[in-house]
Amino acid sequence: MPAAERTMILLKPEAFRRLLVDRIIDTFVNAGFVVKAARTVVKPQRSLVEEHYCPEEFAALHKLEIRKRVVSYCCSGTVMAVLLERTDAIARAEAMRDIIHGPRNAEEAGRQIRLWFKM
């Protein structure tokens, strides 16, 4: 049996405004993910969110403007970082990307997990 893999998702302010947090987490649990930790942050520090959305991910000039908007949006309200585990966690979470932010690969997942959970 393949080893479990860790990833994280970031629930953005809209998930809290629309009262979707429990539903989103349940969706992942029902898809076989195990919640290992969760951290809720009200109006996270800009530096934390900027590090999460590192500039290298938004290398093209037009994407840097998108990064600014995403960072500002995430700093505008409550966010929740959720540490998840399962086989093929990164690929499976990416398939569910329209409802959350999730890393695209193991390196990015490791960086974001260390950032939010200090692991």
N, C-alpha and C positions, 0 to 999 in steps of 0.2 A: 504494500500500500504506500503510495507517495506521501512524503512528509507534508505536514501542514505548513502553510505559508502565511505570513502576516502582512496585512495592509491596513490602511486607515482611510476613513472617509471624513469629510468635513461637511457638516450640515450647516447651511448658510442661514442668514436672518429670515429669509422667506419661509423656511421650514418651521420656524417658531411663530411667525406672524400668522401663518395658516394652520397652526396646530397640527402639523404633520410629523413631528419628531417620532412619536411612538409608532406611527404607521410605517415610516421609513425604516426604523430599526427592525420592526417585525418583518418587513419584506426581506431584509438580509438574513435574519434568523431563520425564516421559513425557507430560504435558499441554501441553508446548510452552514451559514457562518456562525461562529461563536464570538460573542462580544467579550473581549478580554479586559477592556478598560474604556472609560468615557470621561471626557473633560469638557465641561460647559464653561464658556468664557463670555461674560457680558462686555460688549464693546472691546474686543481684544486690542492690545497695543499694535499700532501700525507696524512697528519693527518686526513683530512676530508674524503678521500676515504677509509682509513684504518678503520675509525670509521663506515663508511657506511657498509663495508664488515667486520663486527665484527668477530673475531676469532672463536667464538662459532659456527658460521655457517659452519666453515671449520674445525671441531674438529679432524677429522682423520688426521694423520700425512701427508699422501699423498695429502690431500686436502689443507694443509697449503702452499704447493708449488704452487698449482693452485691459491690460494688467492694472493700470492706474484705477480704472473704474471698478474692477473686481476687488482690489484692495480696499478702496473707499467703501464699497458696498459691505464687505465683510466686517469692517470696523464700525459700521453704522448700527449694529445690533448684536444680538446674541448668536454665537456659533457653538457647535459641539463637534469636537474631534472624537471619533470612535475608532478604537483599535479592534480590528477583526481578524479572525483566523479561520482557515479552512484550506483544503487542497486547492491549488490554482486560485488563490484568493485574489490576486491582482487582476488576472484576466477576467474572472467572474464579476468582480466589482466594476471593472471597466465596462462590461456589457450593460451595467445598470447606471451608467454615468449621467444620464439625463436628470437624475434626481439628487445627485451629490457631486462633490469633487472627490476624485480618487487618483492616486499616482498611476503612472503608465508602466512602470517597471520596478524591479526589486531595489535598485539603487535609490530611486526617487522615494519609494515606500520607506526604506530605511531612514533616509534623511528626514522625511516628514514625521515619522514615528518618534525619532529622537528629539525633534523640535517640539512636538506637542506633549510627549509623555516622558521626556528626559530619560530615555532608556539607552 
